[in-house]
Each structure stands twice: as structure tokens, then as C-alpha cells.
Amino acid sequence: MRHRKGPYLILSEHSSEIPEYLEASVVVGLSGYSSRASLADAVKNRRFPQPVKTGRRAVRWRTADILPFLGAE
């Protein structure tokens, strides 16, 4: 799968369900960090929650973990 450009969070028009896990591009867009590198720096310095490893080279953030940091509980 190719990476999509931009912080897209696509929800079906028939579903208002928020996904349990979010990709880095979505987290960057929602959090206000300027890039994946700045997000990685925030994670490294414990200013943002740690991601969850979902594959050999893939990580995602649990929505429940990042909502408090976004002020949207």
C-alpha cells in the first residue's frame, strides 16, 4: 500500500465510528505537529503517547491514548 498524502481520516457516510488505531499521517494532522519527525521527537521526549507496533515496520496510535493530548476526551 502506498502512503497517502495528507492527514486523512476517512469515515464512511454510513458510519460515525472513529477507528481504534490511527496512522502517523493522521496523528500529525490532528496534533498540530509539523511533520512525522517532530511527532517522533515528541514521542521520544515523552511529550506524546507511545505508538503501538502493528506490524514488522508499522506503528499506529490508539485513539483513546491520543484524545487526552488533543483535549478531545
C-alpha positions as CSV (number, residue, x, y, z in Angstrom):
1,M,0.0,0.0,0.0
2,R,1.3,3.4,-0.9
3,H,1.4,6.2,1.6
4,R,-1.4,8.7,1.2
5,K,-0.6,12.4,1.1
6,G,-2.1,14.5,3.9
7,P,-3.7,13.7,7.2
8,Y,-6.8,11.9,6.1
9,L,-9.2,10.3,8.4
10,I,-11.9,8.9,6.1
11,L,-15.2,7.8,7.7
12,S,-17.9,6.2,5.8
13,E,-21.0,8.3,5.4
14,H,-23.0,5.4,6.9
15,S,-20.7,5.2,10.0
16,S,-19.8,7.7,12.6
17,E,-17.4,5.3,14.2
18,I,-13.9,6.5,14.9
19,P,-11.2,4.0,14.2
20,E,-9.4,2.4,17.2
21,Y,-6.0,3.0,15.7
22,L,-4.7,6.0,13.7
23,E,-1.8,6.2,11.3
24,A,1.1,8.6,11.8
25,S,-0.1,11.0,9.0
26,V,-3.5,11.3,10.7
27,V,-1.9,11.9,14.1
28,V,0.4,14.5,12.7
29,G,-2.6,16.4,11.2
30,L,-4.7,16.2,14.3
31,S,-2.0,17.0,16.8
32,G,-0.6,20.1,15.0
33,Y,3.0,18.8,14.7
34,S,4.6,19.9,11.5
35,S,6.0,16.5,10.4
36,R,6.4,12.9,11.3
37,A,9.9,13.7,12.6
38,S,8.6,16.3,15.0
39,L,6.0,13.7,16.2
40,A,8.7,11.1,16.7
41,D,10.7,13.7,18.7
42,A,7.7,14.4,20.9
43,V,7.3,10.6,21.5
44,K,11.0,10.2,22.2
45,N,10.9,13.0,24.8
46,R,7.6,11.7,26.3
47,R,5.5,14.7,25.3
48,F,3.2,12.5,23.3
49,P,2.0,8.9,23.8
50,Q,4.0,5.9,22.5
51,P,2.7,4.2,19.4
52,V,1.7,0.6,19.3
53,K,3.5,-1.8,16.9
54,T,1.0,-3.3,14.5
55,G,3.4,-5.0,12.1
56,R,7.1,-5.6,11.5
57,R,7.5,-2.0,10.2
58,A,4.2,-0.4,11.1
59,V,3.1,1.6,14.1
60,R,-0.3,3.2,15.0
61,W,-1.6,5.3,17.8
62,R,-4.5,4.2,19.9
63,T,-7.2,6.8,19.5
64,A,-8.0,6.5,23.2
65,D,-4.4,7.3,24.1
66,I,-4.1,10.5,22.0
67,L,-7.5,12.1,22.6
68,P,-6.5,13.5,26.1
69,F,-3.4,15.1,24.4
70,L,-5.7,16.7,21.9
71,G,-8.1,17.9,24.5
72,A,-11.0,16.0,23.0
73,E,-11.9,13.3,25.5
